[in-house]
Amino acid sequence: MICFWSSKKARRSSRIPIKKAFSPSSAKEGSDLHGCATLIQWMRTHLLIVTLAFLLLVGVALGALAAGGASSVFLEKLSFLFHASVVKRSDNALGAVFIGSFASSFLFALSFLVCGMSVLGMVFIPCLVLFRGFGMGMVAGYLYFFYGWQGFFYYFLTILPGSFLCAAALLFAAQEAAKLSRTISQRKKPAYRLFFVRFGFVLCLLFFSSACDAIASFCFSDFFLF
């Protein structure tokens, strides 16, 4: 009896699976793969905003490359579209910089609003995003090519904070406009109320970005001499 019980216990213990040895490298590889899969899944879910952001970055790169052959007169003519004044912000009052910055961003937001209520909006919205990025890149490239690191730090301190928030708000506006335009093209009932509520949120972001732009210009412009 005792022999039978011991042999039975031995058979049960032999069935217990042996745990695999823990490998830190395999755990790290597994976490990296899981992170990549999560990122890919997020990009698929938010494909529209990812595409618009990519177009904005392409525009920034093209504008920076084109800035080498641009003149200051040309930039001054387009400075209203490219975020108020380029290098002479220190001569302007705080309110003037705020109004110029807000007017520039509001013009693009209004363009997205109009495109969103049209079937052809899906065609023009990417072009507007690309053009906005081109303007941002041209200003940054112009300051760097003609003023070196001084121009780079000027852009980084005075223009980039407000410009970054403005770009994020305009990307959100472009996304909502593209969604509405696609809904109209599919002959579905558009949610105009939600659309205008979200555009109100965009205007709040643009107001805040213009305030940051004016404050940064007021605080740092006097440190640079061009």
N, C-alpha and C positions, 0 to 999 in steps of 0.2 A: 504493500500500500504506500509506504513512504517513498519507495523508488518510483512508483507511478506518478505520485504527486510532484516529485522533484523533476521528473522528465517533462511533465506537462508544463510546469513553471518555466523550464528552460525553453520549451517551444514558444511560449508566449513572449518571453523576453527577446527571442530571436526575431519576432515579428515587429518589434519596435523600430521605426525608421531612424536611421542615424542622421543627425543634422549635418548639413554641409558647413564646412568651415567658412566663417565670415571673412569676406575679402573687402577691404576698404576701397580698392580700386574698382571692383565690380559695382559696389554701391554707388560710387561717384559717377560711373558711367551710366548706371540706371537712372540716377537723378538728372544727369545732363540730357539723356534721351527723353525723359519725361518733361523736362523744361522745354526742349525743342518742340515736342509734340504739342504741348500747351500753347506755345507761341504760334505755331502753324495753325492750330485750331482757332486761336483768337484772330489771326489775320484773315482766315476764311470767313469767320463770322462778321468781321468788320472790313470786308473787302473794299467797300466804297471809300471810306475815310482813309484807308491805307493807300489806295490809288491816288486820291486827291493829294495826300501828303507827299507821295512820290513825285507827282507832277510839280508840286511847289518846290521841292528840293532840286528837281531838274531845272526849273526856272531860275533858282538861285545860282546854280552852277553856270548856266548859260549867261546870266547877267554879269557874274563875276568875270567870266572870260571876255565878255564884250566891253567891260569897263576900261580895259587898257587903251582902247581907241576912242573913248568918249571924251568930250570936252566939257569944261565946267559950264559953258553956255548951254549946251544940250541938256545937262543935268538940271540946271536951274529952270529950264522950260518945263521939264517933267517932274520937278521936285514936288509939286502938289500931289501927283499920283504916287510918288515914291517916298512919302512920309515927310511932308513939310520941308523945311530947309535942310540943306545938306551939310554945310560947314559953318554957317554964320548964325547959328542958333543963339549964341551968347549975346548978340545984338538985339534979340527980340525979347519982349516981355513974356512972363510966365503964361498969361492968358492967351497971347498970340500963338505960342507954340502949341498949347492945348487945342485951340480952335483949328489950327492948321492940321494937326494930327488927327483929330476927330473927323474933320471934313473929308480928309483923304480916305480914311477907313470906312466912313459912312457911305461914300460914293460906291465903293466896292460892295458893301452890304446891300445897298439899294439895287445894284446891278444883279446880285444873286436873287434878291426878292423878285425882281421882274422876270428873270429867267426861270425861276421856279414855277411861275404861273403860266408857263408856255410849254408847248410840246417840244419846241426846239431848244429848251433849256439844257437838255442833256448834251447838246453840241457845244453851246457857248460857255457853260460853267467850267469845264476843264480848261478852256482857253483863258478864261479870266483868272483862274488859279495859277496857270503857267505864267501869265503876264505879271501877276502880283509878285510871284517869286523872282521873275526876271528883274523887276524894279528893286527888290530887296538886295539881290545879288549885285546889281550894278552899283548901287550906293556903297555897299561894303567893298566891292572891288575897286571902285574909284578912290575911296579914302585910303585903301592900302597901297595901290599902285602909285599914287601921287604924293602921299604923305608918309609912307612906310609904317613903322610900328606905332608912331604917334597917331596916325589915322586909324589904325586897327584898334588901339585902346580907346580912342574917341568913339568909334562905332560901338565897341563892346560896352562902354559905360553909359553913353548918352542915348543911343538909338536902339540897341538890341533889346533891352528890357521891355520897352513898350512895343517894339516891333514883334517880339516873340509872342506876347499876349494877343496882339492884334492878329497875327497869323493864325493862332489857335482858334480865335473867335470866328475868323473868316472861313477857316476850314469847316467848322461846325455849321456855319451858315450855308456854305456850298453843299455840304452833305444833305442838309434838310431841303434845300432847293432842288437838288438832284432827285431826292426821293419823291417830292411833290410832282416834279415834271414827269417822272416815270409813272406815277399813279395816273396822271392826266392822260399820258400816252396809252395806257392800258384801259382807258375809259372806265376807270373805277371812281368812286366818290371820294374826292380829296378831303382831308381833314384840315380845312383852312384855319379853324380856330386854334388847333394845336400848333400849326405852322406859324401863325402870328405870335403865339405865346412864346415859342422858342426863339423867334426873331427878336422879341423883346429882351430875352435873356442875352442874345448876341449884342444888342445895343448896350446893355449894361456892361458887358465885358469890354466893348470898345471904349466906353466912357472911362472905365478903370484903366485900360491900356494907355489911353491918351493922357490921363492924369499921371501915370508912371512916366510917360515920355516927357511931359513937361517938368516934372520934379527932377528927373535925372538930368535933363538939359540944364535946369537952373543950378543944380548942385555941382556939375562937373565941367560945363562948357568953358568956364573961365580958366581952367587948368591947361587948356590947349590953345596954342597960338598958331594960326595958319596964315 
